[in-house]
Amino acid sequence: MRGEKDIQRRRTILTEISRWRSKEEVFWAQRAKSDFLKHGHSNSKWFHARAKTRRTTNTISCLEKDDGAWAENAEEVQRIVLDYFANLFTIANPARMEEVLATIPTRVTEDMNNMLLRSYSEGEIYEALKIMGPTKSPGPDGFNAIFFQHYWAIVGKDVVSLVQTILSGGGHPPKFNHTHVVLISLQKSQSLDQSVFAM
């Protein structure tokens, strides 16, 4: 009896903690946004000071190469970053894959496989869009999810057509899958305008 009360109490406390964490997250998101809405669009001293501080903190001016030397010019730094992520997401031709796969028991039935292979419907694509964070960082095109959510009546058919084409193996427009790579320095910069990041 007492054990059940303890379990119930713990659940209540954990639920309350989770609720307060969510509230705090919303508070900070709203505060950041309200600061930007209040000061960000004006060509003000506040905006310039904030942008300059951010640029100073977030500048990575050199990266350490595999051989221990430092790459300092922008082209070299860019090449190191691109090579790193290309290697990270490139398959290394593993050997004996058939042997490994043969040991994995089959869980997907024929009916399940047919369901998984069917085309995505407009409703499923729209549902996926609705659960995206509306104000998360935009992609290289500059649009975040709220644009597509708000103007779905206008852009929905084009989005559905494009998504279905890509998912059915029809390819995608050039640069469509590009993304912003953002490196965050784990060290405080040695001087105000130089930050060092070892990869």
N, C-alpha and C positions, 0 to 999 in steps of 0.2 A: 504494500500500500504506500509506504513512504517512498520507495524507489520510484513508483509511478508519478508521485507528486514532484519529486526531484527532476525527473525527465521532463515533465510538463513545464516546470519552472525554467529549466534550461532552454527549452524550445522557445518559450515566451521571451526570455532575455535575448537569445540569438536573433529572433524576429525583430525585436526592438532595436538591437544594434544595427541590423541590416537596414531597417527603415531610416535610422538616423544617418547612416553612411550615404544612403541614396539622397537624402535631403541635403547633406553637405556637398555632395557632388553637384547637385542642381544649383545650390547657392553659388559655388565657385564659378560654374559655367555662366550663370546669369551675371555675376559680378564682372567677370572678364568681358562679357559681351556688352554690358552696360557701359563699362569704361571705354570700350572701343567706339560704341555708338555715340557716346557723349563727346569724346575728344578725337577719335580716330579719323573722321572724315574732314576735319578742319585742318587747314594748313597752319597748325599751331606749334608753338614752342614745345608743348607737352608731347605732341606726336613725334616731332623730330628728335627730342631727347630720348624718347622711348625706343624709336627705331635705331638710333645710334648705339644705345646701350645694348640692345639685342644683337645688332650686327657685330659689335665688339666681342660680346660673350660667345656668339655662335660662329665666329670665323675660325676655320681650320686652314691654316696657311701651308702646312707641310705634313706629309705622311711618311712613315718609315717603310722602306722597301724590304723585300725578303732578304736581301743581302746585308741589311743593317744601315745602308745609306739613306739619306733623306731626300725625298722628292719635294722641291719647293715651288716649281712653276706650275701654273694652273693646269696646263695640258697634261703634265706628268701625273699630278694628283688625280685628275679626272680618269686617266687611263688605269691607274692603280685601283680606283674604286670600281670601275666597270669590269676590270679583269677579276677582281675579288668576287663580285656578285655573279659574274658569268660562271666562274669555277664552282661557286657554292650551289648553283642551281643546274649544273650540267651533270648528266649521268656519267659514271666512270666505267662503263661497259663491264658490269659484274659478270663473273663466270658462274656456270652451273645453275642458272636461274630456274631451269625446268625442274631440276632435282629438288630445289627448295620449294617451288610452287606445288610439286606433287605431294609434299608432306602436309599441305594445308587442306583440312577437310572442306568440302563444298557445303556452303550454307544457303546459297541463293538458288531457289528453284527456278524452273522454266518460266512459270507465271510471274515470279518476282522479277526475273531478268527482262521479260517483255514489258512489264510496268516501268522498269528503270530506263529502258531504251526508247520509250515513246517520247514524242516531241513535247516540249514544255508549252503549256497553254498561256494565253494572255493573262489569265487570272493568277497563275503561279508566278509569272514574271513580276506582275504588279505587287503581289504579296511580298516577294523578296525585296522589292524596292521600298515598300512601306516599313519594313523592319530595319532598314539602314538608318544610322544616326543622321538626322537631317542636316546638322551643321558640322559634321566631321570635315576634316580637311578635303578640299577639292582635288580632283586629279589635274593632270597637265592642261586639260581644256578650261580649267578655272571654274567649272560648275560642281557644286556639291549636291548631295541627294535631294535637298529641299527644292531645288529648281525643278527636277524631274517629277517629284511628288506633287508640287503645286501646279505645274503646267502639263500634267498627264493627259488631259483632254486634247491638248495640242500636239505633244510630242510622243504620246503613247504608242501609236501605230508604228512609227519609225523605230522606236526603241525595241518594241516586240519583234519587228521584222529583223532588225540587226542581231538581237540576242539569239533568235531562232536560227538565223543563218550561221552564226559563229558556233553555236552548240551542235549543229548538225554537220559540222566539219567543212563549212563553206568558206572558211578563211575570214580574215578581218582586215579592215583598212590599215594602211601603213601607220606606224606609230600609235595605233589604237591601244596597245598593251603597255605603252611606256608608263613609267611612274617616276615620281620624284624620289631620289635617294637622299636622305637626310642623315648626316653623321653627327653624333653628339659626342663632344669631347668629354672624356672622363676625368681629365686633369684640368686644373685651373691654368689659364694661359700664363706663359712666362712673362709677357709684357702685356699691356693693354690691347695691343693690336695683333698679337700672335698667339695662336693656339696650336698645340702639337697633338697629333692623334696617331697612335701606332696601330696598324691593322695586322 
